[in-house]
């Protein structure tokens, strides 16, 4: 691994064989070792320098060496926005952890819980859950969006064109749009969440009044080092394009990149390294203070999608209702729990589960958490053994038929608020 070191605009390089990277040309007439130069662009060529994304690959085979792509069946519960079937209720929703279906690799196991926007117009995102018990033999790339992977159970080895990422629960990994990869399981079974981002690529949020330090540090983001294989046999290459699956045959392993340089790269991040910022006087801070990554929209200050976490932290605010306050929000919130207990929902919200509070749906602490928060003696309190996260979007999450009908959907979620007493006097 090598340090990611900074956000957009910075440049990284790696070579598996010393002397492979050209000294100054990106595409010289002859590349060292008989390799081919190929550029992978994650933005329009004419984007401003600070948001221009590209990486030069020096490969044994150019990527155009493949058969025609043929349409194949995709996982039956994998959906791409826009979702046009059915209606989406404004109700608060919550799910238990999904049950495993056996003999599924990472791609086959994908099920979509919710989506918004439109992948074709490069807007919005989707939330998927993976629950795999088999390693991939084929290779995959996603032309519709980048994939933010949030493991909840089991370790993954993500083998990409630029090198490998080993990712465990309490870590995240991001695979850029269009990059070929393969997922091997390092445990018997693996479960987790995916945000498929159709919009602007994830980046670190601006710090504003926080200043120079806090939240996620750039040095803690790790990119892979170049690692190639020169294997000449037939492999399957699957592409997700316009919501459908397509497959081509390739006569070589696509992980044949001997060297690369650029700023359009996969990376991983350990959520335990997040530097939490909070109040040290009174009032509960907004969840935006816990933003790890953001995908901006065309409206300044309103994200296409934010990735927010609620990690272990100290609560010290005085004269304050410390759990998340009751609120109705223009943003739509899809939450998951990686480990431990979420302070606003001590019961019912379990690791591997999920909840959805769409635009203007009232939500907040359940009756038990509310009673504790009102009546407890306010001393400094250390929240430990917890890690929840939120995909917060400026567009309404539209639920899939699977999410509305799965046996994991809790039928009595609303009950957790009905015993909140009237204290008015």
C-alpha positions as CSV (number, residue, x, y, z in Angstrom):
1,X,0.0,0.0,0.0
2,X,1.0,3.6,-0.5
3,X,-0.4,6.7,1.1
4,X,-3.2,8.4,-0.8
5,X,-1.7,11.6,0.6
6,X,-4.3,14.1,-0.7
7,X,-7.5,14.5,-2.6
8,X,-8.3,15.5,-6.1
9,X,-5.5,17.0,-8.2
10,X,-2.7,15.0,-6.6
11,X,-0.7,12.5,-8.5
12,X,0.4,8.9,-7.6
13,X,2.6,6.4,-9.3
14,X,3.7,2.8,-8.9
15,X,5.7,0.3,-10.9
16,X,6.2,-3.4,-10.4
17,X,9.3,-3.3,-12.5
18,X,11.7,-0.5,-11.9
19,X,12.2,1.8,-14.8
20,X,8.9,1.1,-16.5
21,X,7.3,4.5,-16.0
22,X,8.3,6.9,-18.8
23,X,10.5,9.8,-17.7
24,X,8.4,12.6,-19.1
25,X,6.1,11.4,-21.9
26,X,2.8,9.8,-21.0
27,X,2.5,8.0,-24.3
28,X,6.0,7.5,-25.7
29,X,6.5,5.9,-29.1
30,X,7.9,2.8,-27.4
31,X,7.1,1.9,-23.8
32,X,9.6,0.0,-21.8
33,X,9.4,-3.8,-21.9
34,X,7.1,-3.7,-24.9
35,X,4.1,-2.5,-23.0
36,X,1.2,-0.4,-24.3
37,X,0.2,3.0,-22.9
38,X,-3.5,3.4,-22.1
39,X,-5.3,6.2,-20.3
40,X,-8.3,5.7,-18.0
41,X,-10.3,8.9,-17.6
42,X,-12.7,9.5,-14.8
43,X,-13.7,13.0,-15.9
44,X,-14.2,15.0,-19.0
45,X,-10.8,16.0,-20.6
46,X,-11.7,19.7,-20.1
47,X,-12.6,19.6,-16.4
48,X,-10.7,22.1,-14.2
49,X,-7.2,20.9,-13.1
50,X,-8.3,20.3,-9.5
51,X,-11.1,18.0,-10.6
52,X,-9.6,16.4,-13.6
53,X,-9.2,12.6,-13.1
54,X,-7.1,10.3,-15.1
55,X,-4.5,7.5,-14.8
56,X,-2.0,6.3,-17.3
57,X,-1.6,2.5,-17.4
58,X,1.3,0.6,-18.9
59,X,-0.1,-2.8,-19.9
60,X,0.9,-6.0,-21.5
61,X,-2.3,-6.0,-23.5
62,X,-4.5,-3.0,-24.5
63,X,-8.0,-3.3,-23.1
64,X,-9.5,-3.4,-26.6
65,X,-8.5,-7.0,-27.0
66,X,-11.8,-8.8,-26.3
67,X,-14.7,-10.4,-28.1
68,X,-18.1,-8.7,-28.6
69,X,-20.0,-8.1,-25.4
70,X,-23.1,-10.2,-25.3
71,X,-26.1,-9.4,-23.0
72,X,-26.3,-11.8,-20.0
73,X,-28.7,-12.2,-17.1
74,X,-27.9,-9.9,-14.2
75,X,-28.7,-10.7,-10.6
76,X,-32.4,-10.6,-10.4
77,X,-32.5,-8.1,-7.4
78,X,-29.8,-5.7,-8.7
79,X,-31.5,-2.5,-9.9
80,X,-30.2,0.7,-11.5
81,X,-31.8,4.1,-11.2
82,X,-34.2,5.4,-12.3
83,X,-36.7,3.1,-10.4
84,X,-40.0,3.6,-12.2
85,X,-42.1,0.7,-10.9
86,X,-44.4,1.1,-7.9
87,X,-44.6,3.9,-5.4
88,X,-42.4,4.8,-2.5
89,X,-44.1,5.2,0.9
90,X,-43.0,8.1,3.1
91,X,-42.8,5.7,6.1
92,X,-39.8,5.2,8.2
93,X,-38.3,1.8,7.3
94,X,-35.9,-0.6,9.0
95,X,-34.5,-4.0,8.1
96,X,-32.7,-6.8,9.8
97,X,-29.6,-8.3,8.4
98,X,-30.4,-10.3,5.2
99,X,-30.1,-14.1,5.2
100,X,-27.3,-15.6,3.1
101,X,-28.0,-17.4,-0.2
102,X,-25.3,-20.0,-0.7
103,X,-22.9,-20.4,-3.6
104,X,-22.8,-16.7,-4.6
105,X,-19.8,-14.7,-5.6
106,X,-19.5,-10.9,-4.8
107,X,-21.3,-9.8,-8.0
108,X,-24.0,-12.5,-8.1
109,X,-24.9,-11.7,-4.5
110,X,-25.7,-8.1,-5.1
111,X,-29.2,-6.9,-4.1
112,X,-30.5,-3.3,-4.4
113,X,-32.3,-1.8,-1.4
114,X,-32.9,1.7,-2.8
115,X,-31.8,4.1,-5.6
116,X,-32.3,7.6,-6.8
117,X,-31.5,9.8,-9.7
118,X,-30.6,8.4,-13.1
119,X,-27.3,6.6,-13.9
120,X,-27.5,7.7,-17.6
121,X,-27.5,11.4,-16.5
122,X,-24.7,10.9,-14.0
123,X,-26.9,11.8,-11.1
124,X,-27.9,10.0,-7.9
125,X,-26.8,6.7,-6.4
126,X,-27.9,3.3,-5.3
127,X,-27.5,1.2,-2.1
128,X,-26.8,-2.5,-2.5
129,X,-26.0,-5.2,-0.1
130,X,-23.6,-8.1,-0.9
131,X,-23.6,-11.4,0.9
132,X,-21.1,-13.7,-0.7
133,X,-19.6,-17.1,0.1
134,X,-17.5,-17.7,-3.0
135,X,-14.6,-15.9,-4.6
136,X,-14.8,-14.5,-8.1
137,X,-13.1,-16.3,-11.0
138,X,-14.3,-13.7,-13.6
139,X,-13.5,-10.0,-13.8
140,X,-15.9,-7.0,-13.5
141,X,-16.1,-3.3,-14.2
142,X,-18.9,-0.9,-13.6
143,X,-19.6,1.7,-16.3
144,X,-22.5,3.2,-14.4
145,X,-20.8,4.4,-11.3
146,X,-18.0,4.1,-8.7
147,X,-18.5,1.6,-5.9
148,X,-17.9,2.5,-2.2
149,X,-17.7,-0.8,-0.4
150,X,-18.5,-1.0,3.4
151,X,-17.7,-4.4,4.8
152,X,-19.7,-5.6,7.8
153,X,-18.6,-9.2,8.1
154,X,-15.6,-11.0,6.6
155,X,-12.4,-9.8,4.8
156,X,-12.2,-9.1,1.1
157,X,-9.2,-9.1,-1.2
158,X,-10.0,-6.7,-4.0
159,X,-7.7,-7.4,-7.0
160,X,-7.7,-4.4,-9.3
161,X,-5.8,-3.4,-12.4
162,X,-3.7,-1.0,-10.2
163,X,-2.9,-3.6,-7.5
164,X,-4.6,-5.2,-4.5
165,X,-6.6,-3.9,-1.6
166,X,-7.3,-6.1,1.5
167,X,-10.4,-4.7,3.2
168,X,-12.0,-5.8,6.5
169,X,-15.0,-4.5,8.6
170,X,-14.4,-1.0,9.9
171,X,-12.5,-0.2,6.7
172,X,-13.9,1.0,3.4
173,X,-12.8,0.7,-0.2
174,X,-13.6,2.7,-3.3
175,X,-13.4,1.3,-6.8
176,X,-13.5,4.0,-9.5
177,X,-16.0,3.8,-12.4
178,X,-14.6,1.6,-15.2
179,X,-11.7,0.0,-13.3
180,X,-11.5,-3.8,-13.7
181,X,-11.4,-5.8,-10.5
182,X,-12.0,-9.2,-9.0
183,X,-13.1,-10.0,-5.4
184,X,-11.6,-12.9,-3.5
185,X,-12.9,-13.9,-0.1
186,X,-10.5,-14.2,2.8
187,X,-13.2,-15.6,5.1
188,X,-15.8,-18.2,4.5
189,X,-18.5,-15.6,3.9
190,X,-18.6,-11.9,3.6
191,X,-21.4,-9.3,4.0
192,X,-21.6,-5.6,3.6
193,X,-23.0,-2.5,2.0
194,X,-22.2,-0.7,-1.3
195,X,-23.0,2.8,-2.4
196,X,-23.0,2.9,-6.2
197,X,-22.4,6.6,-7.0
198,X,-23.5,7.7,-10.4
199,X,-22.7,11.4,-9.8
200,X,-19.5,13.4,-9.1
201,X,-16.8,11.1,-7.7
202,X,-16.4,11.0,-3.9
203,X,-13.9,13.4,-2.4
204,X,-13.0,14.7,1.0
205,X,-15.3,17.5,2.3
206,X,-14.1,21.0,2.7
207,X,-13.2,21.8,6.3
208,X,-14.4,25.4,6.4
209,X,-14.4,26.8,10.0
210,X,-13.0,23.5,11.3
211,X,-9.7,24.6,9.9
212,X,-6.7,22.7,8.7
213,X,-7.2,19.5,10.9
214,X,-10.0,17.1,11.6
215,X,-12.3,14.5,10.1
216,X,-10.5,12.1,7.6
217,X,-6.8,12.8,7.0
218,X,-5.5,12.4,3.5
219,X,-2.5,10.5,4.7
220,X,-4.7,7.7,6.0
221,X,-6.1,6.8,2.5
222,X,-4.1,4.0,1.0
223,X,-3.8,3.1,-2.7
224,X,-2.4,-0.2,-4.0
225,X,1.1,-0.7,-5.4
226,X,1.5,-2.1,-9.0
227,X,1.2,-5.9,-9.2
228,X,0.7,-7.6,-12.5
229,X,0.1,-11.1,-13.8
230,X,1.0,-12.3,-17.3
231,X,-1.5,-15.1,-17.8
232,X,-2.6,-16.1,-21.3
233,X,-5.9,-18.0,-21.1
234,X,-9.5,-17.2,-21.6
235,X,-11.3,-15.2,-18.9
236,X,-14.8,-13.8,-18.6
237,X,-15.1,-10.0,-18.4
238,X,-18.4,-8.7,-17.1
239,X,-19.5,-5.1,-17.6
240,X,-22.4,-3.3,-15.9
241,X,-23.7,-0.8,-18.5
242,X,-27.0,1.1,-18.4
243,X,-28.1,-1.2,-15.6
244,X,-27.6,-4.4,-17.6
245,X,-24.9,-7.0,-17.6
246,X,-22.7,-7.7,-20.6
247,X,-20.0,-10.3,-21.0
248,X,-17.0,-10.6,-23.2
249,X,-14.2,-13.2,-23.5
250,X,-10.6,-12.0,-23.1
251,X,-7.5,-14.1,-23.9
252,X,-5.4,-12.7,-20.9
253,X,-5.8,-11.6,-17.3
254,X,-6.8,-7.9,-17.3
255,X,-4.6,-7.4,-14.2
256,X,-1.6,-7.0,-16.5
257,X,-0.7,-3.4,-15.6
258,X,3.1,-3.3,-14.9
259,X,3.1,0.4,-13.9
260,X,0.8,3.3,-13.6
261,X,0.6,7.0,-12.6
262,X,-2.3,9.4,-12.1
263,X,-5.0,10.4,-9.7
264,X,-7.9,8.2,-10.7
265,X,-7.2,5.3,-8.4
266,X,-8.8,2.8,-6.0
267,X,-8.2,3.3,-2.3
268,X,-9.0,2.1,1.2
269,X,-9.5,3.9,4.5
270,X,-9.7,2.7,8.1
271,X,-12.8,4.3,9.7
272,X,-11.1,4.1,13.1
273,X,-8.7,6.8,12.1
274,X,-11.5,9.3,11.6
275,X,-10.8,12.4,13.8
276,X,-14.2,13.1,15.3
277,X,-15.2,16.7,15.9
278,X,-18.0,17.7,18.3
279,X,-19.3,20.2,20.7
280,X,-17.5,20.8,24.0
281,X,-20.1,23.2,25.4
282,X,-23.8,22.6,24.6
283,X,-26.1,21.3,21.8
284,X,-25.9,18.3,19.6
285,X,-23.8,18.8,16.4
286,X,-25.3,18.2,13.0
287,X,-24.4,14.8,11.4
288,X,-22.5,16.7,8.7
289,X,-19.7,17.0,11.1
290,X,-19.1,13.3,10.7
291,X,-18.7,13.3,6.9
292,X,-15.9,11.1,5.6
293,X,-16.5,11.5,1.8
294,X,-18.9,13.7,-0.3
295,X,-20.1,13.6,-3.9
296,X,-21.1,17.2,-4.7
297,X,-24.2,18.2,-6.6
298,X,-24.8,21.2,-8.8
299,X,-26.3,23.0,-5.8
300,X,-23.5,24.3,-3.6
301,X,-23.6,22.8,-0.1
302,X,-26.1,20.1,-1.0
303,X,-24.5,16.8,-1.7
304,X,-25.5,14.2,-4.4
305,X,-24.4,11.8,-1.7
306,X,-22.5,12.1,1.6
307,X,-20.9,9.1,3.4
308,X,-21.2,9.9,7.1
309,X,-20.1,7.7,10.1
310,X,-21.0,7.7,13.8
311,X,-17.8,6.2,15.4
312,X,-16.7,5.9,19.1
313,X,-16.5,9.3,20.6
314,X,-16.8,11.3,23.8
315,X,-20.1,13.1,24.7
316,X,-19.6,16.0,27.0
317,X,-22.2,18.6,26.1
318,X,-23.9,20.2,29.1
319,X,-27.7,20.9,29.4
320,X,-28.2,19.0,26.2
321,X,-30.3,16.2,24.8
322,X,-27.3,14.2,23.6
323,X,-28.7,11.6,21.2
324,X,-29.6,12.8,17.7
325,X,-32.5,15.3,18.2
326,X,-35.9,14.6,16.6
327,X,-35.8,16.0,13.1
328,X,-37.3,16.2,9.7
329,X,-34.8,16.7,6.9
330,X,-34.8,17.7,3.3
331,X,-32.0,15.2,2.8
332,X,-32.8,11.5,2.7
333,X,-30.9,9.2,5.0
334,X,-30.1,5.5,4.5
335,X,-28.3,4.1,7.5
336,X,-26.4,0.9,8.3
337,X,-24.7,-0.5,11.4
338,X,-21.3,-2.2,11.1
339,X,-20.8,-3.1,14.7
340,X,-22.0,-2.5,18.2
341,X,-25.0,-0.4,19.2
342,X,-26.3,2.9,17.9
343,X,-27.0,5.3,20.7
344,X,-30.3,6.5,19.4
345,X,-31.7,3.0,18.8
346,X,-30.4,0.6,21.5
347,X,-32.9,-2.1,20.3
348,X,-34.0,-3.2,16.9
349,X,-31.2,-1.6,14.8
350,X,-28.7,-4.5,14.5
351,X,-25.3,-5.0,12.9
352,X,-25.9,-5.8,9.2
353,X,-29.3,-4.1,9.3
354,X,-30.4,-0.9,7.7
355,X,-32.9,1.9,8.1
356,X,-34.4,4.6,5.8
357,X,-35.7,8.0,6.7
358,X,-36.7,9.7,3.4
359,X,-37.2,13.4,2.8
360,X,-39.2,15.0,5.7
361,X,-39.9,11.7,7.4
362,X,-39.9,12.4,11.2
363,X,-37.3,10.4,13.1
364,X,-35.0,10.4,16.1
365,X,-34.3,8.4,19.3
366,X,-36.7,5.6,20.2
367,X,-38.7,5.8,23.5
368,X,-36.0,4.0,25.5
369,X,-33.1,6.2,24.3
370,X,-35.3,9.3,24.8
371,X,-36.1,8.5,28.4
372,X,-32.5,7.8,29.2
373,X,-31.3,11.0,27.6
374,X,-33.8,13.2,29.5
375,X,-33.2,11.7,32.9
376,X,-29.6,10.7,33.0
377,X,-27.0,12.7,34.9
378,X,-24.9,14.5,32.3
379,X,-21.3,13.5,32.9
380,X,-18.6,13.0,30.2
381,X,-19.6,9.7,28.5
382,X,-17.4,7.6,26.2
383,X,-19.3,5.8,23.4
384,X,-17.4,2.7,22.6
385,X,-17.9,-0.4,20.4
386,X,-20.0,1.3,17.9
387,X,-19.8,2.2,14.2
388,X,-22.9,3.2,12.3
389,X,-22.9,5.0,8.9
390,X,-25.2,6.9,6.7
391,X,-25.6,7.5,3.0
392,X,-27.3,10.9,2.9
393,X,-28.6,12.1,-0.4
394,X,-30.3,15.2,-1.8
395,X,-32.6,12.9,-3.7
396,X,-35.3,10.7,-2.3
397,X,-34.4,7.0,-2.0
398,X,-36.8,5.0,-4.0
399,X,-37.2,1.5,-2.6
400,X,-36.9,-1.6,-4.7
401,X,-39.6,-4.3,-4.7
402,X,-37.1,-6.6,-2.9
403,X,-36.7,-4.1,-0.1
404,X,-40.4,-3.7,0.3
405,X,-41.1,-7.4,0.4
406,X,-38.1,-9.1,2.0
407,X,-38.8,-11.0,5.2
408,X,-36.0,-8.9,6.8
409,X,-38.2,-5.8,6.7
410,X,-39.3,-5.0,10.2
411,X,-43.1,-4.6,10.3
412,X,-43.3,-2.8,13.6
413,X,-40.5,-0.2,13.3
414,X,-42.9,2.7,14.1
415,X,-43.8,1.1,17.4
416,X,-40.4,2.2,18.9
417,X,-41.7,5.8,19.1
418,X,-45.3,5.2,20.2
419,X,-44.5,4.9,23.9
420,X,-42.8,8.3,24.1
421,X,-44.9,9.9,26.9
422,X,-46.5,13.3,26.9
423,X,-44.6,15.4,29.5
424,X,-46.3,18.7,28.9
425,X,-47.3,20.4,32.2
